[in-house]
């Protein structure tokens, strides 16, 4: 038997087990039944009189998409398995390249669907508000915060997610003092929540003329963007609203108007800002939405009854609190302290290759 075909047959046998397990995790039979029920409901004569008709159609589309995607995966696996058997019988190596490509596609698709299946949190499907904050250490920490900004935004580009800069404050010499982006796309929050926490960097500092090794810290904060926020009332007396000229990364209106808005929620000390919109009014509205999302996330996480119960909490961005370490010197490694996942290709990680960390975190959260 041709070795490539033998290997492909073995890989397909392993993948067959994963595909069956995935179908069980998806509850594929229940999904199929749900799709039929929703379609029947949508075809009823009185359907458009239902105030929930648009939500029902959205639910139908999501359910159909899941069923169709899994069916396509099963079909591809079956077709590839048949092709392998044919190639083995005919002892024909000309099929090897196509078979190898199909096996890789099956692996990638199965992994993608499995990841989505792990995203079962109430807000995993929401957009994400991602903020970057340097720890103590001046320029070195501010540069590290900007490196993390670059890592996350490059990952967004690779993952088909969109982002826009909502707020940016330049560092004193380099990097950033703070920045916030809004990431939009399927499961943005569910995927990015793995990055929330303190990140530690060990490297020879480019800002140290003596070439000494430095340890720096920066934090990434990730919270869901809520479309509808109930139970969060903001009193004018609790808000300190400041306007200023926009600066840093941004669009065509940067440095042309005093349109940037920064809001401090006095009871908690939470600060938000926005400069991305085209007017001061729109920036204020965006900043208020972000503030409400922050307060809502705290309220949900701490299971609080009232907004008044929210107290300002501040975790130290320092040694002992990190979720992940990135080492450039004396060796290269990125290691997650929560899951144990690690890689030696530090440059790929900084270029946005963080799927391994994301998937390991999601599996741990799902106890898989």
C-alpha positions in Angstrom: 0.0 0.0 0.0 1.2 3.5 -0.8 2.3 5.1 2.6 0.5 8.4 2.1 -2.8 6.5 1.5 -2.2 4.3 4.5 -1.6 7.4 6.7 -4.7 9.1 5.2 -6.9 6.1 6.0 -5.6 6.1 9.6 -6.2 9.8 10.0 -9.8 9.5 8.6 -10.6 6.7 11.0 -9.6 9.0 13.9 -11.5 11.9 12.5 -14.6 9.7 12.1 -14.7 9.3 15.9 -14.3 13.0 16.4 -17.1 13.8 13.9 -19.5 11.4 15.7 -18.6 13.0 19.0 -19.1 16.4 17.6 -22.6 15.4 16.3 -23.4 14.3 19.9 -22.1 17.5 21.4 -24.1 19.5 18.9 -27.2 17.4 19.6 -27.6 17.3 15.9 -30.8 15.3 15.9 -32.4 17.9 18.1 -31.1 20.7 15.9 -32.6 19.0 12.8 -36.0 18.7 14.6 -35.8 22.3 15.7 -35.1 23.5 12.1 -38.2 21.6 10.9 -40.3 23.1 13.6 -39.1 26.6 13.0 -39.6 26.2 9.3 -43.2 25.0 9.8 -43.8 27.9 12.1 -42.4 30.4 9.5 -44.7 29.0 6.8 -47.9 29.5 8.8 -50.3 32.0 7.3 -50.4 34.2 10.4 -46.6 34.2 10.8 -45.9 37.8 9.9 -48.5 39.0 12.4 -46.2 37.6 15.1 -44.1 40.3 16.8 -41.3 37.8 17.2 -41.2 36.9 13.5 -37.8 38.4 12.8 -36.2 36.7 15.8 -37.8 33.4 14.7 -36.3 33.7 11.2 -32.9 34.6 12.7 -33.1 31.5 14.9 -34.1 29.4 11.9 -31.1 30.6 9.9 -28.7 29.9 12.7 -30.1 26.5 13.3 -30.1 25.6 9.5 -26.5 26.9 9.2 -25.4 24.6 12.0 -27.2 21.6 10.5 -25.9 22.3 7.0 -22.3 22.8 8.2 -22.3 19.5 10.1 -23.9 17.7 7.1 -21.3 19.1 4.8 -18.5 17.9 7.1 -20.0 14.4 7.3 -20.4 14.4 3.5 -16.7 15.5 3.0 -15.5 12.8 5.4 -17.5 10.1 3.6 -16.4 11.2 0.1 -12.8 11.4 1.2 -13.0 7.9 2.8 -14.4 6.5 -0.4 -11.7 8.2 -2.5 -9.0 6.7 -0.2 -10.5 3.2 -0.6 -10.6 3.6 -4.4 -7.0 4.8 -4.5 -5.9 1.9 -2.4 -7.6 -0.6 -4.6 -6.1 0.9 -7.7 -2.8 1.6 -6.0 -2.9 5.1 -7.5 -0.7 7.7 -6.0 -2.2 10.5 -8.1 -5.0 10.9 -5.6 -2.7 11.6 -2.7 -2.5 15.4 -3.0 -6.3 15.8 -3.2 -6.8 13.4 -0.3 -4.3 15.2 1.9 -6.0 18.5 1.2 -9.4 17.1 2.1 -8.1 15.6 5.3 -6.7 19.0 6.3 -10.0 20.6 5.5 -11.9 18.0 7.6 -9.6 18.7 10.5 -10.0 22.4 10.2 -13.8 22.4 9.9 -14.2 19.9 12.7 -12.0 22.1 14.9 -13.9 25.2 14.0 -17.3 23.7 14.7 -16.1 22.2 18.0 -14.8 25.6 19.1 -18.2 27.1 18.4 -19.9 24.3 20.3 -17.7 25.3 23.3 -19.1 28.8 23.2 -22.2 28.2 25.2 -22.1 31.3 27.5 -25.0 33.7 27.6 -23.0 36.4 26.0 -20.5 34.5 23.9 -22.1 35.6 20.7 -21.9 39.3 21.5 -19.5 41.8 20.2 -16.5 42.5 22.5 -15.1 45.7 24.1 -11.4 45.2 24.5 -9.2 47.6 26.5 -5.5 47.7 27.0 -3.7 49.0 30.1 0.0 49.1 30.8 1.2 48.3 34.3 3.9 50.2 36.2 7.1 50.7 34.4 6.6 53.7 32.1 7.7 53.4 28.5 8.6 49.7 28.8 5.1 48.8 30.0 3.4 51.2 27.6 5.3 49.6 24.7 4.2 46.1 25.9 0.6 47.3 26.0 0.9 48.4 22.3 2.4 45.0 21.4 -0.6 43.3 22.9 -2.9 45.7 21.0 -1.1 44.6 17.8 -1.4 40.9 18.7 -5.1 41.1 19.3 -5.9 43.2 16.2 -3.8 40.9 14.0 -5.7 37.9 15.4 -9.0 39.7 14.6 -7.8 40.2 11.0 -6.9 36.5 10.7 -10.2 35.4 12.3 -12.5 37.4 10.1 -13.5 39.7 12.9 -13.7 43.5 12.4 -12.6 46.1 15.0 -12.6 49.8 15.3 -10.6 52.0 17.7 -12.9 53.6 20.2 -10.3 55.3 22.4 -6.5 55.8 22.3 -4.1 57.7 24.6 -0.5 57.7 23.4 2.4 56.7 25.7 4.8 59.3 26.9 7.7 58.2 24.6 6.3 55.1 22.9 3.4 52.6 23.2 0.1 53.6 24.7 -1.3 54.7 28.1 -4.7 53.1 27.3 -6.7 52.0 24.3 -10.1 50.5 23.6 -11.4 48.7 20.6 -14.8 47.3 19.7 -14.6 43.9 18.0 -17.6 42.8 15.9 -18.3 39.5 14.4 -19.5 36.0 15.2 -18.7 35.0 18.8 -16.3 37.9 19.3 -16.7 38.0 23.0 -16.7 34.2 23.4 -13.4 33.9 21.7 -11.7 36.9 23.1 -12.6 36.4 26.8 -9.7 34.0 27.0 -7.4 37.1 26.7 -8.8 39.0 29.7 -6.2 39.4 32.4 -2.6 40.4 33.1 0.1 39.5 30.5 3.8 39.4 31.5 6.7 40.1 29.2 10.4 39.2 29.7 12.8 40.6 27.2 15.9 42.7 26.7 14.5 46.2 26.6 15.1 48.3 23.5 14.8 51.3 25.8 17.7 50.3 28.1 21.1 51.3 26.7 22.7 48.8 29.0 20.9 45.9 27.3 19.5 44.5 30.5 16.6 42.1 30.7 13.3 43.6 31.9 10.0 42.2 33.1 6.9 44.2 32.1 3.2 43.8 32.7 0.0 45.0 30.9 -3.6 44.1 31.2 -6.3 43.2 28.6 -9.9 43.7 29.7 -12.6 42.0 27.6 -16.3 42.4 28.2 -19.4 41.8 26.1 -21.1 44.7 24.3 -24.7 44.5 25.3 -27.3 45.4 22.7 -30.0 46.0 25.3 -29.0 47.1 28.8 -31.8 47.0 31.4 -31.4 47.9 35.0 -28.4 50.2 34.5 -29.4 53.8 35.2 -26.8 56.5 35.1 -27.4 59.6 37.1 -25.8 62.9 35.9 -24.5 63.6 39.4 -22.5 60.3 39.2 -20.8 61.2 36.0 -17.8 63.5 35.3 -17.7 64.2 31.6 -14.7 65.7 29.9 -14.1 66.7 26.3 -10.8 67.0 24.6 -9.1 67.1 21.2 -8.8 63.6 19.8 -5.3 62.2 19.4 -3.4 59.0 18.5 -4.6 56.3 16.2 -7.9 57.1 14.5 -9.8 58.5 11.5 -9.8 61.7 9.5 -11.2 63.9 12.3 -8.4 63.2 14.8 -6.8 66.5 16.0 -9.3 68.6 14.1 -12.1 69.1 16.7 -12.6 68.8 20.5 -14.8 65.8 19.9 -13.2 63.2 22.1 -15.2 62.4 25.2 -14.0 60.8 28.5 -16.4 59.8 31.2 -15.6 58.9 34.8 -18.3 57.0 36.8 -17.6 58.6 40.2 -19.1 55.8 42.5 -16.9 53.1 41.0 -14.0 55.1 39.4 -14.6 53.4 36.1 -13.3 55.5 33.2 -14.3 55.2 29.6 -13.5 57.3 26.5 -14.4 57.5 22.9 -13.0 59.5 20.0 -13.8 57.4 17.0 -17.2 58.9 16.1 -17.6 61.9 13.9 -19.1 64.2 16.5 -18.9 64.9 20.2 -22.5 63.8 20.7 -21.9 60.4 19.0 -18.7 59.9 21.0 -20.6 60.7 24.2 -23.3 58.1 23.3 -20.7 55.5 22.5 -18.8 56.2 25.7 -22.0 55.9 27.7 -22.8 52.5 26.0 -19.3 51.3 27.0 -19.8 52.5 30.6 -23.1 50.7 30.8 -21.6 47.5 29.4 -18.8 47.7 32.0 -21.3 48.2 34.8 -23.6 45.4 33.4 -20.7 43.0 33.2 -19.7 43.6 36.8 -23.3 43.4 38.0 -23.7 40.0 36.3 -20.3 38.7 37.3 -20.8 39.6 41.0 -24.5 38.7 40.9 -25.5 42.1 42.3 -29.1 43.2 42.8 -28.6 46.9 42.2 -26.2 49.2 40.4 -25.5 51.0 43.7 -23.9 47.8 45.0 -21.1 48.0 42.4 -17.8 49.0 44.0 -14.7 50.1 42.2 -12.4 47.1 42.0 -8.8 47.3 40.9 -6.6 44.3 40.3 -2.8 45.0 40.4 -1.1 44.6 37.1 2.0 43.0 38.5 3.9 39.8 39.3 1.7 36.9 40.5 -1.4 38.1 38.8 -0.5 37.2 35.2 -2.5 34.8 33.1 0.2 34.3 30.5 3.9 34.9 30.2 5.8 35.8 27.0 9.6 35.2 27.2 12.0 36.6 24.6 15.2 36.1 26.6 17.0 33.9 27.5 14.8 31.5 25.6 11.5 32.0 23.6 8.2 30.8 24.9 4.6 31.9 25.5 2.9 29.9 28.3 -0.6 30.3 29.7 -0.7 29.8 33.5 -4.3 28.7 33.6 -4.3 25.9 31.0 -0.6 25.0 30.7 -0.7 25.5 26.9 2.6 26.8 25.6 4.5 27.4 22.3 8.1 28.3 21.5 7.1 30.3 18.4 6.9 33.7 20.2 7.0 35.7 17.0 4.0 33.9 15.6 2.1 34.6 18.8 2.9 38.3 18.6 1.7 38.2 15.0 -1.7 37.1 16.1 -1.4 33.3 16.2 -3.2 32.8 19.5 -5.8 30.2 18.5 -4.0 27.5 20.5 -4.4 29.6 23.7 -8.1 30.4 22.9 -9.0 26.8 22.2 -7.2 25.5 25.3 -9.0 28.0 27.5 -12.4 27.2 26.0 -11.8 23.4 26.5 -10.8 24.0 30.1 -13.9 26.1 30.7 -16.1 23.3 29.3 -14.2 20.7 31.3 -13.2 18.8 28.1 
